Amino acid sequence: METITTVNEHNFHSEVTQAAKPVLLEFWAEWCDPCDRLSPVLDNIAEKYDGEIKLVKSHVNDNENLAMKYNVDVIPTLLFFKDGQVVEQLAGYMSVPELSFRVNKVLKSSV
């Protein structure tokens, strides 16, 4: 199973925008309760979609420029990238079925 990668301003381009498969990026912080609740959901998604989608996380306080670039004003914020472009943006906690629905939608869409 692929692990969830941590991204920052230095490796964002290579890990996210140049990724060979769709990417699900979470902006999070340790003081964020919904982020804590979302963590096992993301682990489940990483296992369920192993090889189909890449999961990455970016700490919102450590990567303020990235958060501003992608208009992150609530955390957790989830961004789906496909072919280097944001194709969907979600905010707040989501259950495994809800997030699975969104992942399937992104995997089946064309940019």
Summary of the structure (lengths in Angstrom):
residues: 111
radius of gyration: 12.6
end to end distance: 26.5
largest distance: 35.7
contacts: 330
relative contact order: 0.23
helix: 37%
strand: 24%
